[in-house]
Amino acid sequence: MNDPSDTFDAVAAEYDAVRPPYPDKLFDDLAEAIGGDVQRVLEVGCGSGQATGGFLGLGWQVVAVDPGAELIALARTRFSDVEFHVDRFETFTPEPASFHLVASAQAWHWVDPTVSFPKAAIALRPGGWLAIFGHVPSSPPPKVLKVLEPIYAEIAPDLWRPPPQAWYLPEGPVRTLFDASGLFGPVAHEAYIWSERVTASGFVRQLRTRSDYNVIAQDRRDRLLTEVEKALAPLGELVLRNETHLYLAELRS
């Protein structure tokens, strides 16, 4: 695949099964910041709906766009009242000045910022908001790193590095990109810390949905993940720490 973002649709069912939703508090904070009763949301990169349900839970109307036809098909089975579009945000034409919020969960880093920020600004009503958020897995516990490091050193040293999701950390580029666009006011940031319990098998299933794993040769990927699961199984259930980072800014008048 030429575009790593295309890998998600190829593993759509697994993506839908194992990718975690977003904290309820994040949506509560969005509602408090934006205000109003029924808001119209343009969701960019909806996947199979990991964040979509949170917007609907607030009573908001959602128009969602994603390039993955299989992902959208799964989302449609769950959310019949959402207007879905199979398209890339770069080529999608939103109705101008018609949304209270443009939001993107774990997808904004795939879109060229010279396109994404201006197109979001065009879609927003005066006083509208842009919300960008994503999960970042923290470094696994030392006992996990100890058993995994030699496996990666042998099979996939190129993957022994911070995950692509690190883009959403405060030291990443999100705030700078907001500012560079010149289209939005001061950026508010919130972090949500949470943990999940997974088995070795569950951990590997999550890895199988990551773009950096799915762009390497299948035989190397399968060998790597087989060894990872085998090494982690004796450790029992793993407790993994995650951070979700939200960046929110209002359209300049």
C-alpha positions as CSV (number, residue, x, y, z in Angstrom):
1,M,0.0,0.0,0.0
2,N,1.3,3.4,-1.0
3,D,-0.5,5.3,1.8
4,P,-0.1,3.9,5.3
5,S,-3.6,5.3,6.2
6,D,-5.1,2.8,3.8
7,T,-4.0,-0.1,6.0
8,F,-6.8,0.5,8.5
9,D,-9.6,-0.5,6.0
10,A,-7.7,-3.7,5.2
11,V,-8.1,-4.7,8.9
12,A,-11.5,-3.1,9.4
13,A,-13.1,-5.9,11.4
14,E,-10.2,-6.2,13.8
15,Y,-9.9,-2.4,14.1
16,D,-13.5,-2.2,15.1
17,A,-13.2,-5.0,17.6
18,V,-10.1,-3.8,19.5
19,R,-9.7,-0.1,19.1
20,P,-10.8,1.6,22.4
21,P,-13.4,4.4,22.6
22,Y,-12.7,7.8,24.0
23,P,-13.2,9.0,27.6
24,D,-16.7,10.2,28.5
25,K,-15.1,13.2,30.2
26,L,-13.6,14.3,26.9
27,F,-17.1,14.7,25.4
28,D,-18.4,16.4,28.6
29,D,-15.6,18.9,28.3
30,L,-16.4,19.5,24.6
31,A,-20.0,20.2,25.5
32,E,-19.1,22.6,28.2
33,A,-16.6,24.5,26.0
34,I,-18.9,24.7,23.0
35,G,-22.2,25.1,24.7
36,G,-25.6,25.0,23.1
37,D,-28.1,22.1,22.8
38,V,-28.0,20.5,19.4
39,Q,-24.7,21.0,17.6
40,R,-23.8,19.9,14.1
41,V,-20.5,18.1,13.9
42,L,-18.2,17.2,11.0
43,E,-16.1,14.2,12.1
44,V,-13.0,13.7,10.0
45,G,-11.6,10.2,9.9
46,C,-14.4,8.5,11.8
47,G,-13.1,4.9,11.3
48,S,-15.7,2.5,12.5
49,G,-17.1,5.0,15.0
50,Q,-14.9,4.9,18.1
51,A,-15.7,8.6,18.7
52,T,-18.9,9.0,16.8
53,G,-21.0,7.5,19.6
54,G,-19.6,10.1,22.0
55,F,-20.9,13.0,19.8
56,L,-24.3,11.3,19.4
57,G,-24.5,10.7,23.2
58,L,-24.5,14.5,23.6
59,G,-27.5,14.7,21.3
60,W,-25.4,16.2,18.5
61,Q,-25.9,15.7,14.7
62,V,-23.0,14.1,13.0
63,V,-21.7,14.1,9.4
64,A,-18.7,11.7,9.2
65,V,-16.1,11.2,6.5
66,D,-13.5,8.5,6.2
67,P,-11.7,7.0,3.2
68,G,-12.3,3.4,4.4
69,A,-15.3,1.8,2.8
70,E,-15.2,-1.2,5.1
71,L,-14.8,0.9,8.2
72,I,-17.8,3.1,7.1
73,A,-19.8,0.0,6.5
74,L,-19.2,-1.2,10.1
75,A,-20.0,2.3,11.4
76,R,-23.3,2.4,9.5
77,T,-24.4,-0.8,11.2
78,R,-24.1,0.9,14.6
79,F,-25.2,4.5,13.8
80,S,-28.1,4.7,11.5
81,D,-28.7,8.4,12.1
82,V,-25.2,9.6,11.0
83,E,-24.6,11.0,7.5
84,F,-21.5,9.0,6.4
85,H,-19.3,9.8,3.4
86,V,-16.6,7.5,2.0
87,D,-14.0,10.0,1.0
88,R,-10.7,11.6,2.0
89,F,-11.0,14.9,3.8
90,E,-8.7,16.4,1.2
91,T,-11.3,15.8,-1.6
92,F,-14.4,16.0,0.5
93,T,-16.5,19.2,0.0
94,P,-18.2,20.2,3.2
95,E,-21.1,22.6,3.2
96,P,-19.6,26.0,4.0
97,A,-20.2,27.7,7.4
98,S,-22.6,24.9,8.5
99,F,-20.9,23.2,11.4
100,H,-20.5,24.1,15.0
101,L,-17.6,21.7,15.4
102,V,-15.1,20.0,13.2
103,A,-13.6,17.1,15.1
104,S,-11.0,14.4,14.4
105,A,-10.1,11.5,16.6
106,Q,-6.8,9.8,15.8
107,A,-6.9,10.9,12.2
108,W,-5.8,14.5,11.8
109,H,-2.1,13.6,11.4
110,W,-3.0,11.8,8.1
111,V,-4.2,15.0,6.5
112,D,-1.9,17.7,5.0
113,P,-2.1,20.7,7.4
114,T,-2.2,23.1,4.4
115,V,-5.5,21.5,3.5
116,S,-7.0,20.3,6.9
117,F,-7.0,23.6,8.8
118,P,-8.3,25.8,6.0
119,K,-11.0,23.3,5.0
120,A,-12.1,23.0,8.7
121,A,-12.3,26.8,8.8
122,I,-14.5,26.9,5.7
123,A,-16.9,24.2,7.1
124,L,-17.3,26.0,10.5
125,R,-19.9,28.6,11.3
126,P,-18.7,31.9,12.9
127,G,-17.7,31.0,16.4
128,G,-17.2,27.4,15.5
129,W,-14.6,25.1,17.0
130,L,-11.9,22.6,15.9
131,A,-11.2,19.7,18.2
132,I,-8.3,17.3,17.5
133,F,-7.7,14.4,19.9
134,G,-6.0,11.0,20.0
135,H,-4.9,8.2,22.3
136,V,-1.2,7.7,23.1
137,P,-0.1,4.4,24.7
138,S,2.5,5.0,27.5
139,S,5.6,2.9,27.5
140,P,4.8,-0.6,28.7
141,P,5.9,-1.7,32.2
142,P,9.6,-2.6,32.6
143,K,8.9,-6.3,32.8
144,V,7.2,-6.1,29.4
145,L,10.0,-4.1,27.8
146,K,12.5,-6.6,29.1
147,V,11.0,-9.5,27.3
148,L,10.1,-7.6,24.1
149,E,13.3,-5.7,23.4
150,P,15.4,-8.7,22.2
151,I,12.5,-9.9,20.0
152,Y,12.3,-6.5,18.3
153,A,16.1,-6.2,18.1
154,E,16.2,-9.4,16.1
155,I,13.1,-9.1,13.9
156,A,11.9,-5.5,13.7
157,P,14.4,-3.0,15.1
158,D,12.7,-0.3,13.0
159,L,9.5,-0.7,15.1
160,W,11.3,-0.3,18.4
161,R,10.5,3.4,18.8
162,P,7.7,5.7,19.9
163,P,4.4,4.8,18.3
164,P,2.8,7.0,15.6
165,Q,0.3,8.1,18.2
166,A,3.0,10.1,19.9
167,W,2.1,12.9,17.4
168,Y,-0.7,13.8,19.9
169,L,1.5,14.4,22.9
170,P,1.9,18.0,24.1
171,E,5.5,18.0,22.8
172,G,4.2,17.0,19.4
173,P,3.2,19.4,16.5
174,V,-0.5,19.9,17.1
175,R,-0.4,23.3,18.9
176,T,2.2,24.6,16.5
177,L,0.1,23.6,13.5
178,F,-3.0,25.3,15.0
179,D,-0.9,28.5,15.4
180,A,0.7,28.3,12.0
181,S,-2.7,28.2,10.3
182,G,-3.5,31.6,11.7
183,L,-7.2,30.6,11.5
184,F,-7.9,29.7,15.1
185,G,-7.7,31.4,18.5
186,P,-5.7,30.1,21.6
187,V,-5.5,26.3,21.9
188,A,-6.9,24.7,25.0
189,H,-5.4,21.3,25.9
190,E,-6.7,18.6,28.2
191,A,-5.2,15.2,29.0
192,Y,-7.1,12.1,30.1
193,I,-5.2,9.3,31.8
194,W,-6.7,5.8,31.8
195,S,-5.7,2.1,31.9
196,E,-6.8,-1.0,30.2
197,R,-6.3,-4.7,31.0
198,V,-5.3,-6.9,28.1
199,T,-4.0,-10.4,27.6
200,A,-1.0,-11.1,25.4
201,S,-3.4,-12.0,22.7
202,G,-5.4,-8.8,23.1
203,F,-2.1,-6.8,23.0
204,V,-1.1,-8.4,19.8
205,R,-4.5,-7.8,18.2
206,Q,-4.1,-4.1,18.9
207,L,-0.7,-4.1,17.2
208,R,-2.2,-5.8,14.2
209,T,-4.3,-2.7,13.6
210,R,-1.4,-0.2,13.6
211,S,-0.3,1.3,10.3
212,D,3.4,1.0,11.1
213,Y,3.0,-2.8,11.6
214,N,0.9,-3.2,8.5
215,V,3.3,-1.6,6.1
216,I,6.0,-4.2,6.7
217,A,6.1,-7.5,5.0
218,Q,3.5,-9.9,6.2
219,D,5.9,-12.8,6.9
220,R,8.0,-10.5,9.1
221,R,5.0,-9.1,10.8
222,D,3.5,-12.5,11.5
223,R,6.8,-13.8,12.9
224,L,7.2,-10.8,15.1
225,L,3.7,-10.9,16.6
226,T,3.9,-14.6,17.1
227,E,7.0,-14.2,19.2
228,V,5.6,-11.2,21.1
229,E,2.5,-13.1,22.1
230,K,4.5,-16.1,23.1
231,A,6.8,-14.0,25.2
232,L,4.0,-12.0,27.0
233,A,1.7,-15.0,27.7
234,P,3.5,-16.1,30.9
235,L,3.1,-12.6,32.3
236,G,-0.7,-13.0,32.5
237,E,-3.0,-10.0,32.2
238,L,-1.2,-6.8,31.4
239,V,-2.2,-3.4,32.8
240,L,-1.4,-0.8,30.2
241,R,-1.5,3.0,30.8
242,N,-2.8,5.3,28.1
243,E,-3.2,9.1,27.6
244,T,-5.8,10.8,25.5
245,H,-5.0,14.3,24.5
246,L,-7.5,16.9,23.3
247,Y,-6.7,20.2,21.6
248,L,-9.6,22.7,21.1
249,A,-9.6,26.1,19.5
250,E,-12.3,28.5,18.3
251,L,-12.4,29.9,14.8
252,R,-11.1,33.4,14.5
253,S,-13.7,36.0,13.6
